[in-house]
């Protein structure tokens, strides 16, 4: 284990709290605008993964987003129905998994960047994905699914990949959050390594566990720049 003189996040050692929620780095799926403190993005209520800078952008993008959004919603209903039929304690596991992914968007994107070592080997973004397995009420039937099979999800990832490359990025990082037989795919469009100041961390899995288990959603990674060290 590598030794670090500084924690991975400024608030690593502070007590858990729920008063404020940082959404992290987001790009409008229609116009490509980047989220700022002054402009808070809105999530699509259907898929809970696509974000927009305004209601106008969401309306204009709906015709092209409709297929993948309704597909995601139908999957959620099917999973909920199967859960209820099998007597699971929480029949809304798919919906809760989407909420979890949305709440920890910044943390999961950072963990994927570190796990795939994209700062050192950018080509890994096209070859690998990060699979995160969650335990839900100690359910005994959890299994691993290390790649994406759904053709509509694959098509959506490819669309993001093309957009990211056209804007100068290295591609789309895929993070798969698995809970029992249910999974949520989170695509993250990655800027060129030269524009990313995040420090490389080998302790990303411990940091991920720490923030998830403490319930904190305001993760801010450490970055070292020519102007000094800062978080966020």
Residue pairs with C-beta under 8 A, 6 or more apart in sequence:
1 202
1 203
2 202
2 203
4 201
4 203
6 222
6 229
7 13
7 222
8 201
8 203
8 204
8 207
8 221
8 222
9 207
9 211
9 219
9 220
9 221
9 222
9 231
10 220
10 222
10 231
10 232
11 216
11 218
11 219
11 220
12 207
12 210
16 214
16 215
16 216
17 216
18 215
18 217
20 218
21 103
21 217
21 218
22 106
22 217
22 218
22 219
22 220
23 35
23 40
23 41
23 105
23 106
24 105
24 106
24 107
24 109
24 219
25 34
25 35
25 106
25 109
26 34
26 35
26 41
26 51
26 105
27 33
27 34
27 35
27 51
27 189
28 34
28 35
28 41
28 51
28 52
28 53
28 54
28 57
29 50
29 51
29 52
29 57
29 61
29 65
30 52
30 53
30 57
30 58
30 60
30 61
31 53
31 57
32 163
32 167
33 39
33 53
35 41
35 51
35 53
39 53
41 51
41 52
41 53
42 51
42 52
42 54
42 55
42 58
43 49
43 50
43 51
43 102
44 50
44 51
44 52
44 58
44 65
44 69
46 69
46 70
46 72
46 73
47 68
47 69
47 72
47 73
47 98
48 95
48 98
48 99
48 101
48 102
49 72
49 98
49 101
49 102
49 184
49 185
49 186
49 187
50 65
50 69
52 58
52 61
67 152
68 152
68 153
68 155
68 156
71 150
71 152
75 94
76 94
76 95
76 98
79 93
79 94
79 181
79 182
80 91
80 92
80 93
80 94
80 95
81 91
83 90
83 91
83 92
83 93
84 91
88 139
89 137
90 96
90 136
90 137
93 136
93 179
93 180
93 182
94 182
94 184
97 134
97 177
97 179
97 182
97 183
97 184
98 184
100 134
100 177
100 184
101 108
101 177
101 184
101 186
103 217
104 211
104 212
104 217
104 219
105 186
106 219
106 220
107 208
107 211
107 212
107 217
107 219
108 132
108 175
108 177
108 186
108 188
108 208
109 173
109 175
109 186
109 188
110 198
110 204
110 219
110 221
111 130
111 132
111 175
111 204
111 205
111 207
111 208
112 129
112 130
112 173
112 174
112 175
112 188
113 119
113 173
113 188
113 190
113 196
113 198
114 198
114 200
114 201
114 202
114 204
115 130
115 204
115 205
116 124
116 125
116 128
116 130
116 173
117 124
117 200
118 124
118 125
118 170
118 173
118 190
118 193
119 193
119 196
119 198
119 200
120 200
122 170
122 171
122 190
122 192
122 193
125 170
125 171
125 172
125 173
125 190
126 171
129 146
129 147
129 148
129 173
129 174
129 175
129 176
130 173
130 174
130 175
130 176
131 144
131 145
131 146
131 176
131 178
132 175
132 176
132 177
132 178
132 208
133 142
133 144
133 178
133 179
134 177
134 178
134 179
135 142
135 179
136 179
136 180
139 180
141 180
141 181
142 178
142 179
142 180
142 181
143 181
144 178
145 176
145 178
145 183
146 176
148 154
148 157
148 174
148 176
148 185
150 185
153 185
156 187
157 172
157 174
157 185
157 187
160 172
160 187
160 189
161 171
161 172
163 189
164 170
164 171
164 172
164 189
164 190
165 171
168 191
168 192
169 189
169 190
169 191
169 192
170 190
170 191
170 192
170 193
171 189
171 190
172 187
172 188
172 189
172 190
173 187
173 188
173 189
173 190
174 185
174 186
174 187
174 188
175 185
175 186
175 187
175 188
176 183
176 184
176 185
176 186
177 183
177 184
177 186
190 196
197 223
197 224
197 225
198 221
198 222
198 223
199 221
199 222
199 223
199 224
201 207
211 217
211 219
220 231
220 232
221 231
221 232
222 229
222 230
222 231
223 229
223 230
223 231
223 232
